[in-house]
Amino acid sequence: MTKETIKTADAKLTVYLNGPNWEGVQAATFGDFSCKSPEAGAEILDTGIELVRNADIDRIIGPMSGDTWHSYRFVSYSDGSSPFLLEPTNKAHEPEVFRSAGFCEISRYFSARVELEDTDTVAPPENDGFEVEAWDGNDPEGLFRQVFALSAQAFSENAFFKPISETEFLAMYLPVVPMMKRELILFARRHDGNLAGFLFGIPNYAEGPTPSSAILKTYASLEPGAGRHLAHRFHKAAAEMGCNTAIHALIHDDNKSADRSAAEGATIFRRYSLFGRKLNG
């Protein structure tokens, strides 16, 4: 990944020159951004934009640390509640620094919470195509190899998708293993043993060692209905662990899971924005 980090006394920015495609055109990305003041942010963005121009790249996406596998998105609305585990954070003035530099919102996301007692307690209709099972706690590297393979396939049509290597993926996720609860790591598996979907959940340890909420962090499915079965099993498992709230984390506004979250009665408590700028547009 071609990147350059720029620092001043009051701001920081990393420019990634080989970012994902945006509308079929390769873009650079601005990630790892922080600034103590709008003025400091504007100055460092100007420096980054000039670097991108000199590389003969026309488009910039941000904030994004190179791709959507890593940290991206600004918090653009909050109800004031504390950040949950693995949630992106930023200073309140930082999104406006991007807007003032000519960036526009190009994608929107949200997180929502729901009381587990209010989620659907009736299991979805049985499906002969797959069965849902929890991770057995063994071979975490093998687990994430399976998750990587399905993720690469399921997310390949998503906007701003950029493939990464299995080695890079494992380096990101294996350090999380000590925090994982196998009851919240779920698979929808076809009868031939192949995966039809997965769900990665984790207790919200940002609340402390005995959290009252669990995070539905990521799920993907290749089989109609698998997502609903996985979410139902997640809610049930989280309640059995003693949690009273589920967090549906970082959902794209146009994703099918947004409709499912709303149907469960979840309430949005945070919104996020991803920005882009066309330098010659």
N, C-alpha and C positions, 0 to 999 in steps of 0.2 A: 504494500500500500504506500504510494508516494504521498508523503505528508511533510508539512513544515509547521512548527509551532512558533508563534509570535508572542512575545511578552513585552509589556511595558510595566511601569510602576503600579498601574491601577487597572490593568486589563490583560486578558489572555485569550488566545484564539489558535486553534489548529486548523490548517487548511489541508484538506485531503483532495488531491488533484484527480484521482481515479475513482470517483464516486459512481453511483448507479445512474441508469438512464432516467431522464425525465422527458416524457412525450417522445421517446425514441432517440433522444439526443443525450450523449454522455454529459454528466454534470460534475462539477467539483462540489464538495460539501464543506461547510464551516461547522466544526464541532469543538467540544471542550471550551466553550465560550463562557467568560465571566468578566464583569466589569464593575468597578466600584461606583462609577458615575456614568450617565449618558454620554458625557463629553469624551470620557476615556474609551467607552465602547465604540462611539462613532469613529474615533481616530484609528482604532485597531481594525475595524471593519473596512475602512478605506484602504489600509495597508493590505489586507487580505484580498480585497477586490482587485487591486492593482496586480497582485501576484497571480491571480487567476487570469486576468487579461493577458499578462505576459506569457502565460502558458497556452494562449490561444484557445481558451475554453470560454464558452458563451453563457453557461448557466451555472447557478449556485443554489444548493439546497441547504437549509439549516434551521435549527441546529441539528447536526447529524455527525456522529463520529465515524464517518466513512461509509456506513451502510446501516440498514435497519436491524441487523443482528446486534449492533452496539447501541449505545445511548443516543436517543434522538427525541425531538419535540420539546417545546416550551409549555409549561403550565400557563394557561391563558385565563382560567377562572378557577376559583377555589371557594369552598364554603368555610375555609379557615381551619379545617381539621388537619391533624398532623400527617406528614407524608407516610405512606406505607412502605414496607420493605421493597427495595428495588425500583421504587418510583422515581422518575426524573424530577429534579427540583431546579429552581432558578430564582434570581432576585426579581421582584415585581416589575422593575423598570426595564429589564433586559429585552422582552419582546418588542417594546416600543422602539428600542434602539435599532432593531432589525427593520421595523417598518419605516423609520426615518431614513434608513439607508437605501430605501427603494425596494425592500422585500415585501411580498404579498403572501397571504395565507394560501397554501395549495393543498392542505389536507388537515382534517379535523378528527379528533379522538376524544374519548371520555372514559372515566372510571365511575362506577356506580356501586352502591352498597344495598344489601337486602338482608332483612332479618331472616334467619334460617327457618324460624317457625312459620314464616309466610311463604316459603318456597313450596313448589308442588310436591306434596307428600305421596302422590300416587305415581308409581313407576310408569314410564312410557310403555306403550304396547310392545310386546316382545317382537324381536326381529330375528328371523332365521339366518340372516347373513353374517352375524357377528355376536360375540359375547364380550361383556365388559369385565375386566379383571384388574385388581390392584397389583402393583409391582411387588414382587416377593422379597425385595430388599437385597437381593444378590446381584453381583456383577454390575456395578454402576456404569462402568465403561461400556459394557454391552448394551445396557439400557439406553445410554445417550447416543450410541451408534444407531440404534433403531429410530430414536427420536429425530436424529439428524437426517436420516434417509427420508423419513416421511415428511419432515418439515420442508426439505429442499423441493420435494414434489408438490406438496400442498400449497406452499407460499409462492411458487414460481411465477404465478400470474398476478401477484400483488403489485401495486404501484411501487416503484422505487426498489424493487427486489434486486439484489445482487448476490450471486452465489459466493460462498466461502468454502474453504476446505474442511474436511472432517476434523483434521488436526486443530484448526482454529476454533471450531465449535466445541470440541472437547476441552480445550484450554479455558473456555469461558464458563462451562457448566460444571465440570468436575469439582471445582472448588466449592460449589454450593451444596455438594452431597451431604456434609455434616448437618446441614439445616433441614434436610428433606425428611418428610414423613411418608412412608411407603403407602399409607392409606389414601394419600392425596395424589399419588402418581398412578394414573389410570390408563389402561389400554382397551381399545375396542379391537378384538382380534377375530379375524375370519377363521372358519373351521379348518382351513389349510395351514393355519399358523401365521399367516401374513397379517400385518397391521392394517386395520381400516381407519384407525384414528388414535389419538392420544390426548391426555389432559395433564398438564403440569400445574399442580397446586402446591402452596407452601403456607405454613402458619405465618401470620404477620408479626414476626419477631421484633419489628420496630416498636411494638407495644411492651416488649419485655419477654422474659422466658416462658410465661404462661399467657399467651395472647388470647383475646376473646374473638378475634376475627381470623379468617383464612382467606387467602388470595387465590382466585382462579386466574393464574398468570398467563397461561398459553394453552390453547388447544387447537387441534387441526384434525380434519377428517376427510377421508376419501369416499365415504359411504354415506348415502342419505340416512339421516336419523341418528348417526353415531354421536354427533355433537350433543344432541338432547339427552341421550342415554348417559354420556360421560358427565354432563353437567348435573344431572339428577344424582348420580352416584357420588359426585364430589360434594354436593350440598348435604347429602345424608351422612357421608363420612366425616365432614367437618362438624356437624352437629353431634355425632357420636364421640368426637374428640373433646367436646365441651365448649366449642365455639358457639357464639350466638349470632354472628354476622358473617356474611360472605361479601368479598370485594370482587366485582367483575372488573378486571384491570385492563386499562389501555386498549379499549376497543375502538376500531375505526367506525366513524359515524355510518358508513354505508355497508358495513359487514352484516351478514345474517345474524351473527351473535348479538348485534345491537338490538334486533327485534326480539331475540330470545330473552335478553336481559330485561327489556321493558315488559315482556309478557310475565316474567317472574315477579314484577312489581318493584324492581330495583330503582333507586333514586340516584340520579347523577350528583356527585359531589365535587368532581374535578373535570375540567376540560383542558385539552392540549391542542397546540397548533404547530404545524410544520410550515416553514416559509420557503419561498423560492424567489429568485430574481434572474431575469434574462438580461444580460448586459447589453445586448444589441437589439433588444425587442422594444 
